Amino acid sequence: MPYDNRDELPDNVRNVLPQHAQEIYQEAFNSAWDEYSNPDDRRGHESREEAAHRVAWAAVKSKYKKGDDDKWHPK
């Protein structure tokens, strides 16, 4: 289920993150999708998709922060 382009990202990503943050999300998700293919590498009963989304949001949050205006801004 890796994302081939930003248009395929979930609505809650496309509608809130700036373009660069979406690119970070997509790249991190796709990488984590490959990395966590083995269930033994995931946390508890986390699915492969849940693990990839968790990693992707962490990657975005390392470069962006949500401002008081509810928009995401580069750190």
C-alpha positions, 0 to 999 in steps of 0.5 A, a space after each residue: 500500500 505504499 503511496 506512489 504520489 501525494 494525491 494518494 495520501 489520506 485526506 487527513 494528511 493532504 488537507 492539513 500538511 503543506 506540500 513539503 511535509 506531505 512529501 516527507 510523510 510519503 517518503 517516510 511511510 513508504 520506507 516504513 512500509 518496507 521496513 516493518 513488513 515482518 510482524 516481529 519488528 512492530 510494536 505489540 499487535 500494531 499492523 504494518 499500516 499503523 506502524 508506517 503511519 506512526 513513523 510517517 507522522 514522527 518524520 513530519 513532526 521532526 521537521 514541522 510543528 503545529 502552530 497556534 493557528 492550527 497550521 503546520 510550520 517548518 521548525 
